[in-house]
Amino acid sequence: MKTSQTSRFFLFAFCGLLSACGGVPETYYYTLAFEQNAPLNDGHTPLPFALGVEKFQSETIYDDDRIIYRDSPFEVKYYFYRRWVTPPRHLITEKVLSYLADTGLFEKVTLHPSTVNVKYVLSGRLLAFEEWDEQSNWYGKVAFKASLYEPATQRVVWNGRFEHLQPVAKKIPSAVVEAMSVSMKKCLDDLARSLGKEFNVQKMIP
């Protein structure tokens, strides 16, 4: 912990020195990236209905595009010049939407509300999306909860919570983003498995 805090101190001090000398530090933008699995329903007929995905909700801190790092649930810290391409709650909505569409599990997956008639709607709330520091170790942390409901009746038919902590290979922001990409992928795999079981799909993600 002391080492990581010292490193950040010198990084921020250097950035401050550049600003004082008239130089403006470059801002870097990041997104999540991972390989999609083979379709969950590969070789089988998709479930005969459309799934809607609502925009995920979150705490206010995840409306900010700056990358967060934390070592306590009570304090939030930000990297000055390392940012997401879009705020985390929007980024997770995009990833959930594209991931579930690529599984082939459903006939169609669309952002909700839309003009598409959907049988079920997936809603969610982002719970964690940050670098998490414990003693001398850094992790990429992602956590969210999700619910499935019938839009006609508002009846909830399923809910789940997904979380993963991935060790960071190197203590630099780009490696943090790589670890968070792994964490996001693990959470999405678990989400797809859980939804597959809910609808009795036999072929699950390995």
LOLO-430697 format. One record per atom (N, C-alpha, C): x, y, z. Coordinates in nm, 4 decimals. Layout:
BEGIN
c1;c2;c3
X;Y;Z
...
END
This chain:
BEGIN
c1;c2;c3
0.0822;-0.1192;0.0000
0.0000;0.0000;0.0000
0.0857;0.1243;0.0000
0.1879;0.1281;0.0852
0.2728;0.2452;0.0936
0.3448;0.2692;-0.0382
0.3910;0.1597;-0.1013
0.4615;0.1724;-0.2285
0.3712;0.2301;-0.3360
0.2476;0.1795;-0.3466
0.1566;0.2282;-0.4495
0.1197;0.3731;-0.4261
0.1006;0.4137;-0.3007
0.0678;0.5521;-0.2708
0.1849;0.6435;-0.3037
0.3076;0.5981;-0.2759
0.4264;0.6782;-0.3075
0.4407;0.6959;-0.4579
0.4175;0.5896;-0.5334
0.4261;0.5971;-0.6794
0.3258;0.6970;-0.7340
0.2054;0.6924;-0.6812
0.1031;0.7856;-0.7282
0.1386;0.9289;-0.6902
0.1990;0.9474;-0.5723
0.2381;1.0819;-0.5294
0.3349;1.1440;-0.6292
0.4372;1.0667;-0.6684
0.5353;1.1196;-0.7630
0.4744;1.1416;-0.9012
0.3804;1.0535;-0.9405
0.3131;1.0720;-1.0685
0.2336;1.2012;-1.0691
0.1558;1.2241;-0.9618
0.0736;1.3443;-0.9553
0.1598;1.4691;-0.9391
0.2697;1.4577;-0.8631
0.3597;1.5715;-0.8455
0.4229;1.6100;-0.9790
0.4581;1.5086;-1.0584
0.5171;1.5346;-1.1894
0.4162;1.6029;-1.2815
0.2897;1.5552;-1.2749
0.1853;1.6176;-1.3561
0.1642;1.7623;-1.3153
0.1703;1.7873;-1.1831
0.1551;1.9237;-1.1341
0.2688;2.0115;-1.1809
0.3903;1.9560;-1.1835
0.5072;2.0309;-1.2291
0.4938;2.0665;-1.3766
0.4424;1.9728;-1.4558
0.4216;2.0003;-1.5975
0.3227;2.1137;-1.6176
0.2155;2.1113;-1.5366
0.1150;2.2161;-1.5474
0.1740;2.3508;-1.5109
0.2563;2.3526;-1.4045
0.3173;2.4774;-1.3594
0.4120;2.5326;-1.4647
0.4722;2.4451;-1.5425
0.5661;2.4877;-1.6465
0.4953;2.5148;-1.7794
0.3646;2.5054;-1.7790
0.2894;2.5343;-1.9003
0.2553;2.4132;-1.9832
0.3032;2.2927;-1.9450
0.2712;2.1712;-2.0184
0.1413;2.1109;-1.9681
0.0630;2.0526;-2.0577
-0.0624;1.9878;-2.0200
-0.0458;1.8375;-2.0387
-0.0572;1.7577;-1.9320
-0.0426;1.6124;-1.9443
-0.1479;1.5548;-2.0390
-0.1095;1.4536;-2.1125
-0.2028;1.3895;-2.2049
-0.3049;1.3076;-2.1277
-0.4294;1.3114;-2.1721
-0.5349;1.2299;-2.1130
-0.5494;1.1018;-2.1943
-0.5536;0.9880;-2.1254
-0.5667;0.8579;-2.1903
-0.7066;0.8034;-2.1657
-0.7644;0.7424;-2.2695
-0.9001;0.6894;-2.2602
-0.8975;0.5378;-2.2797
-0.9809;0.4678;-2.2020
-0.9795;0.3219;-2.2011
-1.1204;0.2652;-2.2161
-1.1253;0.1408;-2.2632
-1.2493;0.0658;-2.2671
-1.2193;-0.0791;-2.2308
-1.3226;-0.1585;-2.2088
-1.3052;-0.3007;-2.1805
-1.2954;-0.3778;-2.3117
-1.2145;-0.4823;-2.3121
-1.1994;-0.5646;-2.4322
-1.1764;-0.7091;-2.3917
-1.2489;-0.7995;-2.4572
-1.2310;-0.9433;-2.4330
-1.2915;-1.0195;-2.5493
-1.2504;-1.1461;-2.5632
-1.3029;-1.2300;-2.6705
-1.4364;-1.2893;-2.6285
-1.5296;-1.2894;-2.7222
-1.6606;-1.3489;-2.6986
-1.6497;-1.5010;-2.7076
-1.7240;-1.5721;-2.6214
-1.7294;-1.7175;-2.6310
-1.8029;-1.7593;-2.7580
-1.7914;-1.8876;-2.7919
-1.8764;-1.9433;-2.8964
-2.0211;-1.9280;-2.8511
-2.1160;-1.9147;-2.9457
-2.2557;-1.8955;-2.9067
-2.3028;-2.0000;-2.8067
-2.3731;-1.9541;-2.7055
-2.4259;-2.0429;-2.6023
-2.5203;-2.1452;-2.6631
-2.5971;-2.1013;-2.7616
-2.6962;-2.1872;-2.8261
-2.6478;-2.2359;-2.9624
-2.5178;-2.2507;-2.9784
-2.4592;-2.2875;-3.1068
-2.5207;-2.4175;-3.1579
-2.5795;-2.4110;-3.2781
-2.6387;-2.5305;-3.3366
-2.7801;-2.5573;-3.2906
-2.8348;-2.4708;-3.2076
-2.9695;-2.4906;-3.1556
-3.0546;-2.3677;-3.1852
-3.1846;-2.3868;-3.1818
-3.2767;-2.2761;-3.2059
-3.2776;-2.1830;-3.0856
-3.2637;-2.0527;-3.1070
-3.2691;-1.9586;-2.9938
-3.4052;-1.9637;-2.9252
-3.4101;-1.9212;-2.8028
-3.5378;-1.9097;-2.7332
-3.6281;-1.8165;-2.8136
-3.7554;-1.8545;-2.8321
-3.8423;-1.7848;-2.9292
-3.9031;-1.6539;-2.8782
-3.8194;-1.5677;-2.8252
-3.8689;-1.4368;-2.7812
-3.7524;-1.3395;-2.7710
-3.7871;-1.2126;-2.7671
-3.6869;-1.1066;-2.7562
-3.6656;-1.0688;-2.6101
-3.5420;-1.0334;-2.5792
-3.5057;-0.9874;-2.4450
-3.4697;-0.8392;-2.4525
-3.5271;-0.7606;-2.3635
-3.4907;-0.6199;-2.3533
-3.3888;-0.6001;-2.2425
-3.2965;-0.5086;-2.2617
-3.1966;-0.4754;-2.1597
-3.2094;-0.3269;-2.1272
-3.2428;-0.2973;-2.0033
-3.2521;-0.1581;-1.9607
-3.1132;-0.1006;-1.9351
-3.1019;0.0312;-1.9423
-2.9776;0.0963;-1.9038
-2.9525;0.0705;-1.7557
-2.8314;0.0278;-1.7227
-2.7980;-0.0037;-1.5846
-2.7983;0.1227;-1.4985
-2.8390;0.1049;-1.3745
-2.8341;0.2119;-1.2757
-2.7046;0.1985;-1.1953
-2.6702;0.3012;-1.1189
-2.5489;0.2952;-1.0372
-2.5478;0.4096;-0.9380
-2.4500;0.4043;-0.8460
-2.4242;0.5188;-0.7608
-2.3653;0.6311;-0.8452
-2.3694;0.7526;-0.7911
-2.3216;0.8699;-0.8641
-2.1760;0.8568;-0.9074
-2.0941;0.7900;-0.8282
-1.9509;0.7817;-0.8613
-1.9257;0.7115;-0.9943
-2.0191;0.6279;-1.0387
-2.0009;0.5573;-1.1653
-2.0634;0.6316;-1.2838
-2.1057;0.7558;-1.2585
-2.1468;0.8445;-1.3677
-2.0285;0.9271;-1.4171
-1.9163;0.9168;-1.3493
-1.7943;0.9908;-1.3823
-1.7059;0.9032;-1.4700
-1.6418;0.9621;-1.5720
-1.5593;0.8796;-1.6605
-1.4161;0.8596;-1.6112
-1.3775;0.9232;-1.5004
-1.2429;0.9014;-1.4467
-1.2319;0.7615;-1.3860
-1.1177;0.6965;-1.4053
-1.0966;0.5635;-1.3481
-1.0764;0.5755;-1.1977
-1.1478;0.4928;-1.1252
-1.1474;0.4956;-0.9785
-1.0468;0.3950;-0.9245
-0.9798;0.4328;-0.8158
-0.9043;0.3340;-0.7377
-0.9390;0.3532;-0.5910
-0.9466;0.2401;-0.5175
-0.9919;0.2438;-0.3780
-0.9145;0.1422;-0.2954
-0.9023;0.1728;-0.1680
-0.8514;0.0748;-0.0726
-0.9417;0.0691;0.0495
-1.0572;0.1344;0.0392
-1.1526;0.1401;0.1491
-1.2918;0.1619;0.0912
-1.3947;0.1034;0.1541
-1.5313;0.1285;0.1064
-1.5784;0.2701;0.1360
-1.5011;0.3439;0.2163
-1.5436;0.4772;0.2596
-1.4792;0.5912;0.1813
-1.3825;0.5599;0.0952
-1.3118;0.6649;0.0231
-1.3009;0.6297;-0.1249
-1.3198;0.7304;-0.2080
-1.3104;0.7141;-0.3529
-1.1987;0.8037;-0.4050
-1.1079;0.7464;-0.4849
-0.9968;0.8227;-0.5418
-1.0005;0.8077;-0.6940
-0.9475;0.9073;-0.7634
-0.9519;0.9069;-0.9094
-0.8132;0.9268;-0.9693
-0.7891;0.8612;-1.0828
-0.6731;0.8953;-1.1641
-0.7044;1.0258;-1.2376
-0.6096;1.1186;-1.2397
-0.6333;1.2485;-1.3014
-0.6528;1.2417;-1.4524
-0.5661;1.1647;-1.5203
-0.5651;1.1691;-1.6663
-0.5895;1.0320;-1.7293
-0.6565;0.9446;-1.6569
-0.6930;0.8124;-1.7077
-0.8449;0.8010;-1.6972
-0.9098;0.7892;-1.8121
-1.0557;0.7942;-1.8142
-1.1141;0.6826;-1.9011
-1.2385;0.6486;-1.8707
-1.3134;0.5575;-1.9557
-1.3674;0.6349;-2.0754
-1.3912;0.5663;-2.1860
-1.4456;0.6328;-2.3042
-1.5887;0.6813;-2.2805
-1.6563;0.6186;-2.1847
-1.7905;0.6586;-2.1443
-1.8060;0.6199;-1.9980
-1.8905;0.6869;-1.9195
-1.9044;0.6517;-1.7780
-1.9365;0.5032;-1.7581
-1.8878;0.4435;-1.6494
-1.9006;0.2989;-1.6281
-2.0408;0.2411;-1.6416
-2.1421;0.3107;-1.5931
-2.2758;0.2498;-1.6013
-2.3239;0.2405;-1.7460
-2.2761;0.3298;-1.8323
-2.3090;0.3195;-1.9747
-2.2260;0.2093;-2.0407
-2.1013;0.1995;-1.9989
-2.0125;0.0979;-2.0551
-2.0621;-0.0425;-2.0234
-2.1075;-0.0647;-1.9008
-2.1544;-0.1985;-1.8637
-2.2837;-0.2327;-1.9366
-2.3700;-0.1335;-1.9590
-2.4919;-0.1579;-2.0359
-2.4574;-0.2055;-2.1764
-2.3624;-0.1386;-2.2401
-2.3204;-0.1762;-2.3753
-2.2647;-0.3180;-2.3785
-2.1827;-0.3521;-2.2782
-2.1194;-0.4842;-2.2763
-2.2211;-0.5950;-2.2502
-2.3142;-0.5727;-2.1582
-2.4182;-0.6724;-2.1312
-2.5036;-0.6938;-2.2560
-2.5417;-0.5857;-2.3195
-2.6264;-0.5924;-2.4386
-2.5582;-0.6704;-2.5512
-2.4349;-0.6347;-2.5832
-2.3650;-0.7012;-2.6938
-2.3303;-0.8458;-2.6593
-2.2940;-0.8710;-2.5333
-2.2568;-1.0064;-2.4927
-2.3765;-1.1008;-2.5049
-2.4916;-1.0599;-2.4502
-2.6095;-1.1462;-2.4549
-2.6589;-1.1649;-2.5977
-2.6453;-1.0629;-2.6809
-2.6843;-1.0773;-2.8215
-2.5962;-1.1812;-2.8905
-2.4679;-1.1814;-2.8584
-2.3737;-1.2731;-2.9227
-2.3861;-1.4172;-2.8741
-2.4506;-1.4389;-2.7601
-2.4641;-1.5761;-2.7104
-2.5545;-1.6610;-2.7987
-2.6479;-1.5967;-2.8706
-2.7434;-1.6736;-2.9494
-2.8510;-1.7376;-2.8646
-2.8559;-1.7027;-2.7372
-2.9534;-1.7625;-2.6464
-3.0955;-1.7166;-2.6787
-3.1090;-1.5882;-2.7135
-3.2410;-1.5312;-2.7392
-3.2587;-1.4998;-2.8877
-3.3838;-1.4974;-2.9307
-3.4150;-1.4634;-3.0696
-3.3646;-1.3238;-3.1046
-3.3748;-1.2337;-3.0091
-3.3273;-1.0970;-3.0283
-3.2978;-1.0361;-2.8920
-3.1945;-0.9526;-2.8864
-3.1622;-0.8770;-2.7649
-3.1550;-0.7304;-2.8047
-3.2308;-0.6473;-2.7350
-3.2397;-0.5072;-2.7727
-3.2408;-0.4175;-2.6500
-3.1982;-0.2946;-2.6677
-3.2060;-0.1973;-2.5597
-3.3528;-0.1673;-2.5322
-3.3893;-0.1570;-2.4058
-3.5281;-0.1334;-2.3665
-3.5377;-0.0020;-2.2891
-3.6389;0.0809;-2.3156
-3.7520;0.0578;-2.4059
-3.7165;0.0817;-2.5522
-3.7924;0.0147;-2.6388
-3.7776;0.0321;-2.7834
-3.9095;-0.0085;-2.8481
-3.9130;-0.0079;-2.9788
-4.0350;-0.0479;-3.0494
-4.0484;-0.1995;-3.0590
-3.9449;-0.2719;-3.0194
-3.9471;-0.4185;-3.0249
-4.0311;-0.4730;-2.9099
-4.1174;-0.5685;-2.9414
-4.1995;-0.6333;-2.8393
-4.1158;-0.7402;-2.7684
-4.0865;-0.7194;-2.6402
-4.0025;-0.8131;-2.5654
-4.0854;-0.8887;-2.4620
-4.0471;-1.0125;-2.4380
-4.1182;-1.0936;-2.3383
-4.0640;-1.0690;-2.1986
-3.9308;-1.0489;-2.1894
-3.8665;-1.0231;-2.0603
-3.7734;-0.9032;-2.0733
-3.7508;-0.8387;-1.9596
-3.6582;-0.7257;-1.9549
-3.5555;-0.7516;-1.8456
-3.4290;-0.7310;-1.8799
-3.3200;-0.7422;-1.7827
-3.2856;-0.6020;-1.7328
-3.2961;-0.5824;-1.6034
-3.2547;-0.4556;-1.5430
-3.1360;-0.4834;-1.4521
-3.0555;-0.3820;-1.4251
-2.9379;-0.4063;-1.3423
-2.8870;-0.2822;-1.2725
-2.7996;-0.3047;-1.1780
-2.7362;-0.1953;-1.1043
-2.5880;-0.2268;-1.0874
-2.5036;-0.1345;-1.1303
-2.3590;-0.1494;-1.1149
-2.3204;-0.1233;-0.9701
-2.2473;-0.2181;-0.9100
-2.2103;-0.2088;-0.7685
-2.0634;-0.1741;-0.7478
-1.9778;-0.2143;-0.8397
-1.8342;-0.1848;-0.8285
-1.7720;-0.1892;-0.9666
-1.6811;-0.0931;-0.9919
-1.6146;-0.0863;-1.1219
-1.4881;-0.0046;-1.1021
-1.3826;-0.0715;-1.0519
-1.2673;0.0067;-1.0072
-1.1438;-0.0805;-0.9851
-1.0342;-0.0131;-0.9652
-0.9139;-0.0761;-0.9121
-0.9330;-0.0871;-0.7616
-0.9112;-0.2067;-0.7090
-0.9246;-0.2286;-0.5649
-0.7881;-0.2686;-0.5101
-0.7388;-0.1947;-0.4123
-0.6063;-0.2191;-0.3556
-0.6175;-0.2820;-0.2179
-0.5450;-0.3910;-0.1990
-0.5379;-0.4578;-0.0688
-0.3919;-0.4809;-0.0357
-0.3432;-0.4123;0.0671
-0.2025;-0.4181;0.1060
-0.1157;-0.3873;-0.0161
-0.0340;-0.4814;-0.0617
0.0542;-0.4531;-0.1756
-0.0038;-0.5030;-0.3081
-0.1265;-0.5523;-0.3059
-0.1864;-0.6106;-0.4259
-0.2927;-0.5194;-0.4867
-0.2960;-0.5165;-0.6197
-0.3994;-0.4435;-0.6928
-0.4894;-0.5442;-0.7642
-0.6183;-0.5101;-0.7734
-0.7154;-0.5956;-0.8413
-0.8054;-0.5111;-0.9313
-0.8546;-0.5741;-1.0362
-0.9601;-0.5135;-1.1167
-1.0923;-0.5696;-1.0676
-1.1779;-0.4834;-1.0143
-1.3015;-0.5281;-0.9498
-1.4243;-0.4844;-1.0293
-1.5110;-0.5809;-1.0559
-1.6395;-0.5538;-1.1199
-1.7472;-0.6292;-1.0436
-1.8575;-0.5624;-1.0148
-1.9708;-0.6274;-0.9486
-2.0996;-0.5603;-0.9944
-2.2005;-0.6414;-1.0179
-2.3322;-0.5859;-1.0504
-2.4405;-0.6860;-1.0125
-2.5607;-0.6365;-0.9967
-2.6752;-0.7238;-0.9747
-2.7742;-0.7022;-1.0885
-2.8533;-0.8046;-1.1169
-2.9470;-0.7968;-1.2288
-3.0758;-0.8696;-1.1938
-3.1837;-0.8262;-1.2566
-3.3147;-0.8884;-1.2388
-3.3814;-0.9047;-1.3741
-3.4641;-1.0069;-1.3847
-3.5401;-1.0320;-1.5064
-3.6878;-1.0212;-1.4707
-3.7605;-0.9401;-1.5464
-3.9028;-0.9246;-1.5159
-3.9865;-0.9226;-1.6433
-4.1169;-0.9513;-1.6243
-4.2126;-0.9457;-1.7348
-4.2657;-0.8031;-1.7446
-4.2455;-0.7348;-1.8559
-4.2896;-0.5955;-1.8645
-4.4404;-0.5778;-1.8532
-4.5164;-0.6782;-1.8952
-4.6626;-0.6664;-1.8916
-4.7163;-0.6660;-1.7491
-4.6526;-0.7451;-1.6615
-4.7024;-0.7592;-1.5243
-4.6084;-0.7023;-1.4194
-4.4851;-0.6697;-1.4597
-4.3789;-0.6237;-1.3696
-4.3345;-0.7327;-1.2710
-4.3752;-0.8565;-1.2972
-4.3383;-0.9679;-1.2089
-4.1921;-1.0059;-1.2306
-4.1150;-1.0089;-1.1222
-3.9745;-1.0492;-1.1287
-3.9666;-1.2016;-1.1299
-3.8981;-1.2567;-1.2290
-3.8896;-1.4021;-1.2425
-3.7506;-1.4564;-1.2099
-3.6534;-1.3682;-1.2005
-3.5155;-1.4120;-1.1731
-3.4346;-1.2932;-1.1258
-3.3366;-1.3202;-1.0392
-3.2392;-1.2161;-1.0046
-3.1078;-1.2818;-0.9661
-2.9998;-1.2064;-0.9790
-2.8679;-1.2599;-0.9464
-2.7691;-1.1488;-0.9179
-2.6594;-1.1856;-0.8546
-2.5519;-1.0908;-0.8242
-2.4203;-1.1513;-0.8718
-2.3362;-1.0708;-0.9353
-2.2139;-1.1204;-0.9978
-2.0968;-1.0302;-0.9608
-1.9860;-1.0924;-0.9221
-1.8690;-1.0159;-0.8785
-1.7419;-1.0945;-0.9077
-1.6372;-1.0229;-0.9457
-1.5075;-1.0878;-0.9663
-1.3954;-0.9896;-0.9377
-1.2896;-1.0415;-0.8734
-1.1671;-0.9657;-0.8465
-1.0537;-1.0324;-0.9236
-0.9948;-0.9599;-1.0170
-0.8851;-1.0150;-1.0964
-0.7545;-0.9465;-1.0586
-0.6502;-1.0231;-1.0181
-0.5214;-0.9604;-0.9854
-0.4652;-0.8826;-1.1040
-0.4050;-0.7692;-1.0751
-0.3429;-0.6853;-1.1780
-0.1994;-0.7322;-1.1996
-0.1623;-0.7555;-1.3255
-0.0295;-0.8099;-1.3567
0.0821;-0.7093;-1.3322
0.0540;-0.5821;-1.3557
0.1540;-0.4775;-1.3392
0.0849;-0.3527;-1.2868
0.1495;-0.2810;-1.1971
0.0837;-0.1683;-1.1307
0.0873;-0.0411;-1.2156
0.0132;-0.0478;-1.3249
-0.0056;0.0668;-1.4133
-0.1523;0.0675;-1.4570
-0.2076;0.1830;-1.4917
-0.3499;0.1908;-1.5262
-0.3928;0.0981;-1.6393
-0.3105;0.0825;-1.7429
-0.3497;-0.0049;-1.8538
-0.3655;-0.1498;-1.8084
-0.2825;-0.1938;-1.7154
-0.2940;-0.3298;-1.6619
-0.4176;-0.3431;-1.5734
-0.4545;-0.2348;-1.5062
-0.5784;-0.2340;-1.4278
-0.6977;-0.2559;-1.5205
-0.6985;-0.1872;-1.6341
-0.8073;-0.2014;-1.7308
-0.8122;-0.3441;-1.7858
-0.6974;-0.4036;-1.8121
-0.6936;-0.5428;-1.8578
-0.7544;-0.6357;-1.7531
-0.7205;-0.6145;-1.6265
-0.7754;-0.6975;-1.5189
-0.9260;-0.6773;-1.5064
-0.9717;-0.5539;-1.5233
-1.1152;-0.5272;-1.5163
-1.1890;-0.5901;-1.6338
-1.1233;-0.5980;-1.7488
-1.1825;-0.6667;-1.8639
-1.2036;-0.8147;-1.8332
-1.1050;-0.8765;-1.7682
-1.1184;-1.0168;-1.7278
-1.2327;-1.0320;-1.6278
-1.2392;-0.9416;-1.5311
-1.3462;-0.9475;-1.4310
-1.4833;-0.9325;-1.4954
-1.4939;-0.8391;-1.5894
-1.6214;-0.8189;-1.6584
-1.6621;-0.9432;-1.7351
-1.5654;-1.0045;-1.8037
-1.5935;-1.1265;-1.8803
-1.6401;-1.2392;-1.7889
-1.5757;-1.2555;-1.6735
-1.6160;-1.3591;-1.5781
-1.7595;-1.3357;-1.5316
-1.7935;-1.2117;-1.5023
-1.9290;-1.1788;-1.4567
-2.0318;-1.2059;-1.5668
-1.9984;-1.1719;-1.6901
-2.0903;-1.1953;-1.8016
-2.1083;-1.3442;-1.8290
-2.0004;-1.4219;-1.8177
-2.0123;-1.5673;-1.8317
-2.1086;-1.6230;-1.7272
-2.0941;-1.5772;-1.6038
-2.1817;-1.6242;-1.4963
-2.3259;-1.5806;-1.5193
-2.3440;-1.4595;-1.5692
-2.4786;-1.4106;-1.6009
-2.5436;-1.4986;-1.7072
-2.4706;-1.5290;-1.8139
-2.5251;-1.6116;-1.9218
-2.5578;-1.7523;-1.8732
-2.4705;-1.8093;-1.7908
-2.4978;-1.9428;-1.7348
-2.6269;-1.9409;-1.6537
-2.6408;-1.8386;-1.5703
-2.7574;-1.8295;-1.4829
-2.8860;-1.8129;-1.5635
-2.8821;-1.7291;-1.6659
-3.0000;-1.7121;-1.7509
-3.0292;-1.8402;-1.8287
-2.9243;-1.9083;-1.8748
-2.9434;-2.0339;-1.9453
-3.0132;-2.1373;-1.8581
-2.9723;-2.1462;-1.7330
-3.0358;-2.2403;-1.6401
-3.1811;-2.2015;-1.6141
-3.2070;-2.0723;-1.6064
-3.3438;-2.0250;-1.5830
-3.4373;-2.0704;-1.6942
-3.3865;-2.0739;-1.8168
-3.4690;-2.1131;-1.9308
-3.4390;-2.2549;-1.9789
-3.3714;-2.3330;-1.8944
-3.3449;-2.4743;-1.9213
-3.2679;-2.4982;-2.0509
-3.1749;-2.4095;-2.0805
-3.0867;-2.4313;-2.1950
-2.9778;-2.5285;-2.1514
-2.9624;-2.6376;-2.2245
-2.8722;-2.7438;-2.1810
-2.7253;-2.7104;-2.2029
-2.6922;-2.6450;-2.3131
-2.5519;-2.6167;-2.3429
-2.5091;-2.4886;-2.2724
-2.4222;-2.4991;-2.1762
-2.3777;-2.3838;-2.0990
-2.2375;-2.3408;-2.1403
-2.2040;-2.2190;-2.1089
-2.0682;-2.1709;-2.1308
-1.9735;-2.2531;-2.0442
-1.8622;-2.3021;-2.0979
-1.7704;-2.3860;-2.0185
-1.7061;-2.3071;-1.9065
END
